[in-house]
């Protein structure tokens, strides 16, 4: 894990003593999803690696719930347009509960945090503003408004509007950008110009004034003493919010900017755009943890440096990730980096949930056992994974809970099946019936420990006698057993089925 060690080495060099503060921050504007988790988990693993090296760390997670509601997510009614421009903490929850909009979506993150063993100190932005914690930052910003304007224009390369101000004003429950007139620090008030050009006054110590994003971010670095922070690559562009924030925190707040850790986005497999809260094309953090154990989610995030683009889907990519992690656990000659990756992925997890049996093997065995866990163990015990089944029985049972949820909610149709309850001989041609009967004769004489290769060879040996093409042989078997034209590896699949039941089925007796 070179990327992680490089970051932590640099942090220790910059801060050889004392506690190190790491920050992550997310706007609760919609569902917390896998892309959202990348920021939080990247911050957390930096904290965990620092702890491994004996350092004191705190991970602050800023909930940007004073951000305005900018876009109605695809899964919400159009009536939510009335709240556009209001702070997320002041909008009603979509479920009609007493929670705020921000609370409604934040609870998914807190539930996921428990499952992922995240040690977060959650900070609500609206509480800090309404408690007056940002007063000093607001005063500094307004006292040096011309300096901030100069920084923003010089660093970003964009000319600001003549009425630009570093603050937003709360008017009738909506945050508005208004021209600033004057500041009175004695009574904590600001004079500004409203929409009609009239002079108005507002108290900034109770949350009715908010710094805009480009100033708010460096202000919190200063106020919270943030020393490292992951953030999306869009903030890391030349002239972007990290570059302007760095200049503002140095020149206005007289503090050092945090060590930047830009991360790339997570797209759905085959998509060119990142997962989006507003588009509704996401799997929520808590939904994800119903189909993937926490250690696999950690592995997916940590195995690649933050700068790498990641792709995920709940089908092929999920299967691949589970099997890759299983192979890593079973790897006999693990490197130091392998052990570090496993240890950090398993942080806080006492017992693993991933066995050494391949995911696809478990999926087929579980369905062949009619989703009976004990029967599934018996089936796997008749395969080349017999030894692992004996040693990892309890782990396999836990893994089957995730597989069951995956099969019910996300699995592609081509991997789902159920054994047919009965068959009719009229469904099969004379050639197909002859093939099935001859195969039954071969299997009836098969050794008790015949494996998938034996059955595969037995099927192919009947190719010439049956007059059927290899593809037709397997399609006939799948049709007979699961009512489909495709399914799990044919020879292996026959080897795991109860011998007596299989013989009766091949003879069209059951």
Secondary structure, 3 states (H helix, E strand, C coil): CHHHHHHHHHHHHHCCCCCEEEEEEECCCCCCEHHHHHHHHHHHHHHHHHHHCCCCEEEEEEECCCCECCCCCCCCCHHHHHHCCEEHHHCECCCCCCCEHHHHHHHHHHHHHHHHCCCCEEEEHHHHHHCCCCHHHHHHHHHCHHHHHHHHHHHHCCCCCCCCCCEEEEECCEEECCCEEEEECCCCEEEEECCCCCEEEEEHHHCCEEECHHHHHHHHHHHHCCCEEEEEHHHHCCCCHHHHHHHHHHHCCCCCCCEEEEECCEEECCCCCECCCCCCCCCEHHHHHHHCCHHHHHHHHHCCCCCCCEEECCCHHHHHHHHHHHHHHHCCCCCHHHHHHHHHHCCCCCCCCCCCCCHHHHHHHHHHCCCCHHHHHHHHCCCCCHHHHHHCHHHHHHHHHHHHHHHHHCCCHHHCCCCCCCCCHHHCCHHHHHHHHHHHHHHHCCCCCCCHHHHHHHHHHCHHHHCCCHHHHHHHHHHHHHCCCCCCCHHHHHHHCCHHHHHHHHCCCC
